[in-house]
Amino acid sequence: MSEKSIKEQLQAELANLQSIVDEVKLQMHLGAKEAQDKMQPHLDELEQELMQAKEKWDQFESSSESAWEDIQAGLRKSLKAMQQAFEKAQKHFPDQDK
């Protein structure tokens, strides 16, 4: 896989995770106070992971070719942690018709 395609894939994952954070915020806004209280710690974790992933993305963008593999691994780890945090938060979403 080329560096360009990896960057495109990671950028798409980062954008997807930003939309996940936005979805959690929306669900919290629409939910009852009790649901908001349950979801807030998960949202805090998601936002922290997103911030770290964005910092790693910035490093990835400005890194030399030899360093980007290490940064890529860290970014993927952050993205995976965000997905797991979202899955925990999703359990507290109000029931929705899908």
C-alpha positions in Angstrom: 0.0 0.0 0.0 1.4 3.4 -1.0 2.0 6.2 1.5 -0.6 8.3 -0.4 -3.3 5.6 -0.2 -2.6 5.0 3.5 -2.9 8.7 4.2 -6.2 8.8 2.3 -7.5 5.8 4.3 -6.4 7.3 7.6 -7.9 10.7 6.7 -11.2 9.0 5.9 -11.1 7.1 9.2 -10.4 10.4 11.1 -13.3 12.1 9.3 -15.6 9.2 10.2 -14.6 9.4 13.8 -15.3 13.1 13.9 -18.8 12.3 12.7 -19.1 9.7 15.5 -18.2 12.4 18.1 -20.8 14.7 16.5 -23.4 11.9 16.6 -22.7 11.3 20.3 -23.2 15.0 21.0 -26.4 15.0 19.0 -27.7 12.0 20.9 -26.8 13.6 24.2 -28.6 16.8 23.2 -31.7 14.8 22.2 -31.6 12.4 25.2 -32.9 12.6 28.7 -30.8 14.1 31.4 -30.1 10.6 32.8 -28.8 9.4 29.4 -26.7 12.6 29.1 -25.1 11.9 32.5 -24.3 8.3 31.4 -22.9 9.4 28.0 -20.7 12.4 29.2 -17.7 10.3 30.3 -17.8 8.4 27.0 -18.0 11.7 25.1 -15.1 13.1 27.1 -13.0 10.0 26.2 -14.0 10.2 22.5 -13.0 13.9 22.4 -9.7 13.2 24.0 -9.0 10.3 21.6 -10.0 12.5 18.7 -7.7 15.3 19.8 -4.8 12.8 20.1 -5.6 11.3 16.7 -5.6 14.8 15.1 -2.3 15.5 16.7 -0.9 12.3 15.3 -2.4 13.1 11.9 -0.6 16.4 11.9 2.7 14.6 12.8 2.0 12.1 10.0 1.4 14.9 7.5 4.7 16.6 8.3 6.8 13.5 8.9 9.6 12.1 6.8 9.0 8.9 5.0 11.0 6.9 7.6 9.0 8.2 10.5 5.5 7.9 9.1 5.2 4.2 9.8 5.6 4.8 13.5 3.2 7.7 13.4 0.7 5.6 11.4 0.7 2.9 14.0 0.0 5.4 16.8 -2.8 7.0 14.7 -4.4 3.6 14.0 -4.2 2.9 17.8 -6.0 6.2 18.6 -8.6 5.5 15.9 -9.3 2.0 17.3 -9.6 3.4 20.9 -12.1 6.0 19.7 -14.2 3.3 18.0 -14.2 1.3 21.2 -15.2 4.3 23.2 -18.0 5.1 20.8 -19.3 1.5 21.1 -19.4 1.9 24.9 -21.2 5.2 24.5 -23.7 3.9 22.0 -25.1 1.5 24.6 -26.5 4.6 26.3 -28.2 6.1 23.3 -32.0 6.3 23.5 -33.7 3.6 21.6 -34.0 4.5 18.0 -35.8 3.2 14.9 -33.2 2.1 12.4 
